[in-house]
Amino acid sequence: MFENSKKHSEGKPIKGIACNVGNCAYNDGECHCTAQKVSVGPSYAKSCTDTVCATFIPEAEG
């Protein structure tokens, strides 16, 4: 799937996708997501509180 590195700045921020997770490797530091695509799950969710960003990976320490 996705490799772990300090920052996964794979490209330009995805327009309309905000990321407030400061330790996500795809967060550009200005609350923009730079992943190539975003996956949200799980498929059995019944409300927005049941969902998570499945693309999230923690940035590497160091």
HTML snippet that shows the backbone in 3Dmol.js (N, CA, C, O; Angstrom):
<script src="https://3Dmol.org/build/3Dmol-min.js"></script>
<div id="view" style="width:600px;height:400px;position:relative"></div>
<script>
const pdb = `
ATOM      1  N   MET A   1       0.852  -1.190   0.000  1.00  0.00           N
ATOM      2  CA  MET A   1       0.000   0.000   0.000  1.00  0.00           C
ATOM      3  C   MET A   1       0.886   1.238   0.000  1.00  0.00           C
ATOM      4  O   MET A   1       1.594   1.465  -0.981  1.00  0.00           O
ATOM      5  N   PHE A   2       0.879   2.049   1.057  1.00  0.00           N
ATOM      6  CA  PHE A   2       1.674   3.266   1.104  1.00  0.00           C
ATOM      7  C   PHE A   2       2.906   3.038   1.963  1.00  0.00           C
ATOM      8  O   PHE A   2       2.824   2.386   3.004  1.00  0.00           O
ATOM      9  N   GLU A   3       4.041   3.566   1.541  1.00  0.00           N
ATOM     10  CA  GLU A   3       5.268   3.472   2.316  1.00  0.00           C
ATOM     11  C   GLU A   3       5.285   4.582   3.355  1.00  0.00           C
ATOM     12  O   GLU A   3       4.664   5.628   3.172  1.00  0.00           O
ATOM     13  N   ASN A   4       5.993   4.346   4.432  1.00  0.00           N
ATOM     14  CA  ASN A   4       6.098   5.345   5.483  1.00  0.00           C
ATOM     15  C   ASN A   4       7.369   6.163   5.287  1.00  0.00           C
ATOM     16  O   ASN A   4       8.450   5.591   5.148  1.00  0.00           O
ATOM     17  N   SER A   5       7.264   7.468   5.275  1.00  0.00           N
ATOM     18  CA  SER A   5       8.407   8.367   5.209  1.00  0.00           C
ATOM     19  C   SER A   5       8.052   9.639   5.958  1.00  0.00           C
ATOM     20  O   SER A   5       6.927   9.782   6.437  1.00  0.00           O
ATOM     21  N   LYS A   6       9.001  10.569   6.065  1.00  0.00           N
ATOM     22  CA  LYS A   6       8.741  11.795   6.818  1.00  0.00           C
ATOM     23  C   LYS A   6       7.519  12.530   6.293  1.00  0.00           C
ATOM     24  O   LYS A   6       6.621  12.860   7.068  1.00  0.00           O
ATOM     25  N   LYS A   7       7.466  12.787   5.023  1.00  0.00           N
ATOM     26  CA  LYS A   7       6.296  13.396   4.386  1.00  0.00           C
ATOM     27  C   LYS A   7       6.104  12.764   3.023  1.00  0.00           C
ATOM     28  O   LYS A   7       7.059  12.601   2.263  1.00  0.00           O
ATOM     29  N   HIS A   8       4.884  12.415   2.723  1.00  0.00           N
ATOM     30  CA  HIS A   8       4.535  11.824   1.434  1.00  0.00           C
ATOM     31  C   HIS A   8       3.956  12.902   0.531  1.00  0.00           C
ATOM     32  O   HIS A   8       2.794  12.811   0.133  1.00  0.00           O
ATOM     33  N   SER A   9       4.709  13.877   0.214  1.00  0.00           N
ATOM     34  CA  SER A   9       4.222  14.939  -0.637  1.00  0.00           C
ATOM     35  C   SER A   9       4.194  14.422  -2.068  1.00  0.00           C
ATOM     36  O   SER A   9       5.107  14.679  -2.853  1.00  0.00           O
ATOM     37  N   GLU A  10       3.134  13.688  -2.396  1.00  0.00           N
ATOM     38  CA  GLU A  10       3.022  13.026  -3.692  1.00  0.00           C
ATOM     39  C   GLU A  10       2.601  13.958  -4.805  1.00  0.00           C
ATOM     40  O   GLU A  10       2.599  13.570  -5.973  1.00  0.00           O
ATOM     41  N   GLY A  11       2.255  15.148  -4.470  1.00  0.00           N
ATOM     42  CA  GLY A  11       1.820  16.071  -5.497  1.00  0.00           C
ATOM     43  C   GLY A  11       1.113  17.257  -4.888  1.00  0.00           C
ATOM     44  O   GLY A  11       1.314  17.609  -3.726  1.00  0.00           O
ATOM     45  N   LYS A  12       0.288  17.852  -5.702  1.00  0.00           N
ATOM     46  CA  LYS A  12      -0.463  19.016  -5.251  1.00  0.00           C
ATOM     47  C   LYS A  12      -1.544  18.578  -4.276  1.00  0.00           C
ATOM     48  O   LYS A  12      -2.009  17.439  -4.337  1.00  0.00           O
ATOM     49  N   PRO A  13      -1.948  19.466  -3.381  1.00  0.00           N
ATOM     50  CA  PRO A  13      -3.043  19.145  -2.476  1.00  0.00           C
ATOM     51  C   PRO A  13      -4.321  18.815  -3.254  1.00  0.00           C
ATOM     52  O   PRO A  13      -4.584  19.378  -4.317  1.00  0.00           O
ATOM     53  N   ILE A  14      -5.095  17.903  -2.705  1.00  0.00           N
ATOM     54  CA  ILE A  14      -6.370  17.532  -3.314  1.00  0.00           C
ATOM     55  C   ILE A  14      -7.363  18.649  -3.024  1.00  0.00           C
ATOM     56  O   ILE A  14      -7.650  18.942  -1.864  1.00  0.00           O
ATOM     57  N   LYS A  15      -7.877  19.262  -4.055  1.00  0.00           N
ATOM     58  CA  LYS A  15      -8.815  20.372  -3.890  1.00  0.00           C
ATOM     59  C   LYS A  15     -10.077  19.898  -3.171  1.00  0.00           C
ATOM     60  O   LYS A  15     -10.691  18.903  -3.556  1.00  0.00           O
ATOM     61  N   GLY A  16     -10.445  20.617  -2.138  1.00  0.00           N
ATOM     62  CA  GLY A  16     -11.661  20.310  -1.387  1.00  0.00           C
ATOM     63  C   GLY A  16     -11.475  19.298  -0.269  1.00  0.00           C
ATOM     64  O   GLY A  16     -12.429  19.001   0.450  1.00  0.00           O
ATOM     65  N   ILE A  17     -10.269  18.759  -0.103  1.00  0.00           N
ATOM     66  CA  ILE A  17     -10.001  17.806   0.975  1.00  0.00           C
ATOM     67  C   ILE A  17      -9.125  18.492   2.019  1.00  0.00           C
ATOM     68  O   ILE A  17      -7.983  18.859   1.741  1.00  0.00           O
ATOM     69  N   ALA A  18      -9.669  18.659   3.212  1.00  0.00           N
ATOM     70  CA  ALA A  18      -8.921  19.244   4.321  1.00  0.00           C
ATOM     71  C   ALA A  18      -8.444  18.122   5.225  1.00  0.00           C
ATOM     72  O   ALA A  18      -9.147  17.131   5.419  1.00  0.00           O
ATOM     73  N   CYS A  19      -7.261  18.277   5.773  1.00  0.00           N
ATOM     74  CA  CYS A  19      -6.710  17.299   6.712  1.00  0.00           C
ATOM     75  C   CYS A  19      -6.267  18.034   7.960  1.00  0.00           C
ATOM     76  O   CYS A  19      -5.371  18.878   7.918  1.00  0.00           O
ATOM     77  N   ASN A  20      -6.903  17.704   9.069  1.00  0.00           N
ATOM     78  CA  ASN A  20      -6.552  18.330  10.337  1.00  0.00           C
ATOM     79  C   ASN A  20      -5.658  17.445  11.189  1.00  0.00           C
ATOM     80  O   ASN A  20      -5.378  17.778  12.340  1.00  0.00           O
ATOM     81  N   VAL A  21      -5.203  16.319  10.642  1.00  0.00           N
ATOM     82  CA  VAL A  21      -4.353  15.391  11.376  1.00  0.00           C
ATOM     83  C   VAL A  21      -2.900  15.794  11.163  1.00  0.00           C
ATOM     84  O   VAL A  21      -2.306  15.483  10.131  1.00  0.00           O
ATOM     85  N   GLY A  22      -2.338  16.481  12.138  1.00  0.00           N
ATOM     86  CA  GLY A  22      -1.001  17.039  12.006  1.00  0.00           C
ATOM     87  C   GLY A  22       0.102  16.026  11.815  1.00  0.00           C
ATOM     88  O   GLY A  22       1.139  16.348  11.236  1.00  0.00           O
ATOM     89  N   ASN A  23      -0.095  14.793  12.293  1.00  0.00           N
ATOM     90  CA  ASN A  23       0.962  13.796  12.159  1.00  0.00           C
ATOM     91  C   ASN A  23       0.731  12.838  10.985  1.00  0.00           C
ATOM     92  O   ASN A  23       1.364  11.784  10.924  1.00  0.00           O
ATOM     93  N   CYS A  24      -0.153  13.183  10.062  1.00  0.00           N
ATOM     94  CA  CYS A  24      -0.344  12.370   8.862  1.00  0.00           C
ATOM     95  C   CYS A  24       0.747  12.713   7.852  1.00  0.00           C
ATOM     96  O   CYS A  24       1.035  13.886   7.616  1.00  0.00           O
ATOM     97  N   ALA A  25       1.344  11.702   7.267  1.00  0.00           N
ATOM     98  CA  ALA A  25       2.423  11.915   6.303  1.00  0.00           C
ATOM     99  C   ALA A  25       1.944  12.654   5.059  1.00  0.00           C
ATOM    100  O   ALA A  25       2.762  13.216   4.330  1.00  0.00           O
ATOM    101  N   TYR A  26       0.640  12.667   4.799  1.00  0.00           N
ATOM    102  CA  TYR A  26       0.096  13.345   3.625  1.00  0.00           C
ATOM    103  C   TYR A  26      -0.356  14.775   3.912  1.00  0.00           C
ATOM    104  O   TYR A  26      -0.765  15.482   2.991  1.00  0.00           O
ATOM    105  N   ASN A  27      -0.291  15.217   5.168  1.00  0.00           N
ATOM    106  CA  ASN A  27      -0.655  16.584   5.516  1.00  0.00           C
ATOM    107  C   ASN A  27       0.525  17.489   5.171  1.00  0.00           C
ATOM    108  O   ASN A  27       1.637  17.270   5.649  1.00  0.00           O
ATOM    109  N   ASP A  28       0.285  18.498   4.347  1.00  0.00           N
ATOM    110  CA  ASP A  28       1.373  19.380   3.896  1.00  0.00           C
ATOM    111  C   ASP A  28       1.755  20.444   4.922  1.00  0.00           C
ATOM    112  O   ASP A  28       2.586  21.305   4.634  1.00  0.00           O
ATOM    113  N   GLY A  29       1.173  20.398   6.094  1.00  0.00           N
ATOM    114  CA  GLY A  29       1.475  21.379   7.133  1.00  0.00           C
ATOM    115  C   GLY A  29       0.540  22.572   7.117  1.00  0.00           C
ATOM    116  O   GLY A  29       0.594  23.423   8.005  1.00  0.00           O
ATOM    117  N   GLU A  30      -0.318  22.635   6.107  1.00  0.00           N
ATOM    118  CA  GLU A  30      -1.304  23.706   5.997  1.00  0.00           C
ATOM    119  C   GLU A  30      -2.709  23.131   5.889  1.00  0.00           C
ATOM    120  O   GLU A  30      -3.599  23.751   5.307  1.00  0.00           O
ATOM    121  N   CYS A  31      -2.904  21.938   6.456  1.00  0.00           N
ATOM    122  CA  CYS A  31      -4.196  21.234   6.473  1.00  0.00           C
ATOM    123  C   CYS A  31      -4.686  20.821   5.094  1.00  0.00           C
ATOM    124  O   CYS A  31      -5.891  20.719   4.865  1.00  0.00           O
ATOM    125  N   HIS A  32      -3.749  20.582   4.169  1.00  0.00           N
ATOM    126  CA  HIS A  32      -4.101  20.085   2.843  1.00  0.00           C
ATOM    127  C   HIS A  32      -3.589  18.661   2.700  1.00  0.00           C
ATOM    128  O   HIS A  32      -2.501  18.342   3.178  1.00  0.00           O
ATOM    129  N   CYS A  33      -4.365  17.800   2.044  1.00  0.00           N
ATOM    130  CA  CYS A  33      -3.971  16.417   1.814  1.00  0.00           C
ATOM    131  C   CYS A  33      -3.246  16.304   0.471  1.00  0.00           C
ATOM    132  O   CYS A  33      -3.740  16.783  -0.550  1.00  0.00           O
ATOM    133  N   THR A  34      -2.060  15.662   0.481  1.00  0.00           N
ATOM    134  CA  THR A  34      -1.279  15.527  -0.746  1.00  0.00           C
ATOM    135  C   THR A  34      -1.214  14.088  -1.264  1.00  0.00           C
ATOM    136  O   THR A  34      -0.403  13.787  -2.139  1.00  0.00           O
ATOM    137  N   ALA A  35      -2.054  13.202  -0.738  1.00  0.00           N
ATOM    138  CA  ALA A  35      -2.087  11.822  -1.223  1.00  0.00           C
ATOM    139  C   ALA A  35      -2.604  11.803  -2.661  1.00  0.00           C
ATOM    140  O   ALA A  35      -3.317  12.715  -3.081  1.00  0.00           O
ATOM    141  N   GLN A  36      -2.244  10.766  -3.410  1.00  0.00           N
ATOM    142  CA  GLN A  36      -2.742  10.644  -4.781  1.00  0.00           C
ATOM    143  C   GLN A  36      -4.249  10.408  -4.798  1.00  0.00           C
ATOM    144  O   GLN A  36      -4.948  10.852  -5.709  1.00  0.00           O
ATOM    145  N   LYS A  37      -4.739   9.704  -3.780  1.00  0.00           N
ATOM    146  CA  LYS A  37      -6.173   9.474  -3.637  1.00  0.00           C
ATOM    147  C   LYS A  37      -6.472   9.267  -2.165  1.00  0.00           C
ATOM    148  O   LYS A  37      -5.571   8.986  -1.376  1.00  0.00           O
ATOM    149  N   VAL A  38      -7.733   9.405  -1.796  1.00  0.00           N
ATOM    150  CA  VAL A  38      -8.156   9.239  -0.410  1.00  0.00           C
ATOM    151  C   VAL A  38      -9.171   8.113  -0.353  1.00  0.00           C
ATOM    152  O   VAL A  38     -10.085   8.034  -1.174  1.00  0.00           O
ATOM    153  N   SER A  39      -8.994   7.251   0.623  1.00  0.00           N
ATOM    154  CA  SER A  39      -9.929   6.154   0.844  1.00  0.00           C
ATOM    155  C   SER A  39     -10.558   6.346   2.214  1.00  0.00           C
ATOM    156  O   SER A  39      -9.852   6.517   3.207  1.00  0.00           O
ATOM    157  N   VAL A  40     -11.890   6.318   2.271  1.00  0.00           N
ATOM    158  CA  VAL A  40     -12.608   6.488   3.524  1.00  0.00           C
ATOM    159  C   VAL A  40     -13.394   5.215   3.796  1.00  0.00           C
ATOM    160  O   VAL A  40     -14.010   4.660   2.886  1.00  0.00           O
ATOM    161  N   GLY A  41     -13.379   4.764   4.999  1.00  0.00           N
ATOM    162  CA  GLY A  41     -14.082   3.535   5.359  1.00  0.00           C
ATOM    163  C   GLY A  41     -14.388   3.573   6.840  1.00  0.00           C
ATOM    164  O   GLY A  41     -14.208   4.609   7.481  1.00  0.00           O
ATOM    165  N   PRO A  42     -14.837   2.490   7.385  1.00  0.00           N
ATOM    166  CA  PRO A  42     -15.046   1.180   6.793  1.00  0.00           C
ATOM    167  C   PRO A  42     -16.374   1.093   6.050  1.00  0.00           C
ATOM    168  O   PRO A  42     -17.238   1.957   6.196  1.00  0.00           O
ATOM    169  N   SER A  43     -16.523   0.060   5.267  1.00  0.00           N
ATOM    170  CA  SER A  43     -17.716  -0.084   4.425  1.00  0.00           C
ATOM    171  C   SER A  43     -18.992  -0.303   5.232  1.00  0.00           C
ATOM    172  O   SER A  43     -20.084  -0.071   4.715  1.00  0.00           O
ATOM    173  N   TYR A  44     -18.887  -0.737   6.467  1.00  0.00           N
ATOM    174  CA  TYR A  44     -20.070  -0.999   7.292  1.00  0.00           C
ATOM    175  C   TYR A  44     -20.523   0.224   8.102  1.00  0.00           C
ATOM    176  O   TYR A  44     -21.428   0.103   8.927  1.00  0.00           O
ATOM    177  N   ALA A  45     -19.923   1.382   7.890  1.00  0.00           N
ATOM    178  CA  ALA A  45     -20.268   2.596   8.647  1.00  0.00           C
ATOM    179  C   ALA A  45     -21.737   2.950   8.462  1.00  0.00           C
ATOM    180  O   ALA A  45     -22.291   2.825   7.369  1.00  0.00           O
ATOM    181  N   LYS A  46     -22.351   3.391   9.543  1.00  0.00           N
ATOM    182  CA  LYS A  46     -23.758   3.807   9.521  1.00  0.00           C
ATOM    183  C   LYS A  46     -23.921   5.306   9.757  1.00  0.00           C
ATOM    184  O   LYS A  46     -24.997   5.855   9.518  1.00  0.00           O
ATOM    185  N   SER A  47     -22.860   5.975  10.225  1.00  0.00           N
ATOM    186  CA  SER A  47     -22.916   7.419  10.451  1.00  0.00           C
ATOM    187  C   SER A  47     -21.512   7.996  10.255  1.00  0.00           C
ATOM    188  O   SER A  47     -20.534   7.251  10.187  1.00  0.00           O
ATOM    189  N   CYS A  48     -21.417   9.318  10.166  1.00  0.00           N
ATOM    190  CA  CYS A  48     -20.119   9.947   9.946  1.00  0.00           C
ATOM    191  C   CYS A  48     -19.153   9.680  11.089  1.00  0.00           C
ATOM    192  O   CYS A  48     -17.941   9.687  10.876  1.00  0.00           O
ATOM    193  N   THR A  49     -19.653   9.445  12.292  1.00  0.00           N
ATOM    194  CA  THR A  49     -18.762   9.164  13.421  1.00  0.00           C
ATOM    195  C   THR A  49     -18.146   7.771  13.325  1.00  0.00           C
ATOM    196  O   THR A  49     -17.195   7.468  14.046  1.00  0.00           O
ATOM    197  N   ASP A  50     -18.676   6.917  12.441  1.00  0.00           N
ATOM    198  CA  ASP A  50     -18.131   5.576  12.243  1.00  0.00           C
ATOM    199  C   ASP A  50     -17.016   5.556  11.193  1.00  0.00           C
ATOM    200  O   ASP A  50     -16.350   4.534  11.028  1.00  0.00           O
ATOM    201  N   THR A  51     -16.803   6.657  10.488  1.00  0.00           N
ATOM    202  CA  THR A  51     -15.858   6.653   9.372  1.00  0.00           C
ATOM    203  C   THR A  51     -14.474   7.146   9.782  1.00  0.00           C
ATOM    204  O   THR A  51     -14.312   7.870  10.764  1.00  0.00           O
ATOM    205  N   VAL A  52     -13.484   6.730   8.999  1.00  0.00           N
ATOM    206  CA  VAL A  52     -12.099   7.145   9.200  1.00  0.00           C
ATOM    207  C   VAL A  52     -11.428   7.274   7.845  1.00  0.00           C
ATOM    208  O   VAL A  52     -11.894   6.706   6.857  1.00  0.00           O
ATOM    209  N   CYS A  53     -10.353   8.008   7.801  1.00  0.00           N
ATOM    210  CA  CYS A  53      -9.558   8.110   6.583  1.00  0.00           C
ATOM    211  C   CYS A  53      -8.634   6.900   6.542  1.00  0.00           C
ATOM    212  O   CYS A  53      -7.695   6.813   7.333  1.00  0.00           O
ATOM    213  N   ALA A  54      -8.883   5.985   5.647  1.00  0.00           N
ATOM    214  CA  ALA A  54      -8.077   4.776   5.530  1.00  0.00           C
ATOM    215  C   ALA A  54      -6.738   5.048   4.848  1.00  0.00           C
ATOM    216  O   ALA A  54      -5.887   4.160   4.807  1.00  0.00           O
ATOM    217  N   THR A  55      -6.533   6.231   4.321  1.00  0.00           N
ATOM    218  CA  THR A  55      -5.292   6.619   3.666  1.00  0.00           C
ATOM    219  C   THR A  55      -4.239   7.045   4.683  1.00  0.00           C
ATOM    220  O   THR A  55      -3.045   7.022   4.383  1.00  0.00           O
ATOM    221  N   PHE A  56      -4.667   7.429   5.876  1.00  0.00           N
ATOM    222  CA  PHE A  56      -3.758   7.938   6.917  1.00  0.00           C
ATOM    223  C   PHE A  56      -2.592   6.994   7.197  1.00  0.00           C
ATOM    224  O   PHE A  56      -2.775   5.791   7.380  1.00  0.00           O
ATOM    225  N   ILE A  57      -1.411   7.558   7.225  1.00  0.00           N
ATOM    226  CA  ILE A  57      -0.243   6.891   7.777  1.00  0.00           C
ATOM    227  C   ILE A  57       0.509   7.932   8.600  1.00  0.00           C
ATOM    228  O   ILE A  57       0.632   9.084   8.182  1.00  0.00           O
ATOM    229  N   PRO A  58       1.011   7.534   9.766  1.00  0.00           N
ATOM    230  CA  PRO A  58       1.740   8.503  10.591  1.00  0.00           C
ATOM    231  C   PRO A  58       3.070   8.844   9.943  1.00  0.00           C
ATOM    232  O   PRO A  58       3.722   7.986   9.348  1.00  0.00           O
ATOM    233  N   GLU A  59       3.469  10.119  10.064  1.00  0.00           N
ATOM    234  CA  GLU A  59       4.773  10.497   9.526  1.00  0.00           C
ATOM    235  C   GLU A  59       5.856   9.861  10.371  1.00  0.00           C
ATOM    236  O   GLU A  59       5.689   9.670  11.575  1.00  0.00           O
ATOM    237  N   ALA A  60       6.959   9.535   9.736  1.00  0.00           N
ATOM    238  CA  ALA A  60       8.069   8.891  10.434  1.00  0.00           C
ATOM    239  C   ALA A  60       8.723   9.862  11.411  1.00  0.00           C
ATOM    240  O   ALA A  60       8.839  11.057  11.138  1.00  0.00           O
ATOM    241  N   GLU A  61       9.127   9.350  12.501  1.00  0.00           N
ATOM    242  CA  GLU A  61       9.853  10.147  13.480  1.00  0.00           C
ATOM    243  C   GLU A  61      11.296  10.284  13.021  1.00  0.00           C
ATOM    244  O   GLU A  61      11.863   9.357  12.443  1.00  0.00           O
ATOM    245  N   GLY A  62      11.869  11.411  13.274  1.00  0.00           N
ATOM    246  CA  GLY A  62      13.283  11.510  12.983  1.00  0.00           C
ATOM    247  C   GLY A  62      13.617  12.710  12.295  1.00  0.00           C
ATOM    248  O   GLY A  62      14.785  12.936  11.979  1.00  0.00           O
TER     249      GLY A  62
END
`;
const viewer = $3Dmol.createViewer("view");
viewer.addModel(pdb, "pdb");
viewer.setStyle({}, {cartoon: {color: "spectrum"}});
viewer.zoomTo();
viewer.render();
</script>
